[in-house]
Amino acid sequence: MRKQPIKSAGKDLYYESLQRTGNSHVGVDAIAIRASYTLVLFISACSGYAIEAALLWWLPLHIADIYIPYYLSWKPHHPGTDQGRYSDTAAFKSTLGNVVSSGLQYHVTHHLYPRIPLMHTPAAFREMRPILIKRGCDLRGM
């Protein structure tokens, strides 16, 4: 199977996909949610609960804003230079384990068979490993 390089689609690709699927309101919703969130933080801080608001609202949001894009987007799809059934994603060895990586170290199994439940992807990956190697999947130390 021949690997195809990914073509740059421009900075508006996400917005265009939202319009195509009829979800162009998502951006406005996100702005409204963040504005409400900021207002609650401001009111909490003015009421004398700045530390509680920071530890219970602000810090978890920033941790999630780093964790989610890293494990759900960047790590399983890096370097993202090829397109194809066996090259869109990779399996990787997580130093923090399967639970902390949300099971995405076996993300290649999800791309090939999305109906396999997340809790069964490690076993499916182990069973398919020889086939994945034969097909040229990026298994990064697995």
PyMOL commands that set and color helices and strands:
alter all, ss='L'
color gray80, all
select helices_A, chain A and resi 13-20+26-46+50-77+97-100+104-112+118-134
alter helices_A, ss='H'
color red, helices_A
select strands_A, chain A and resi 4-5+82-83
alter strands_A, ss='S'
color yellow, strands_A
deselect
rebuild
show_as cartoon
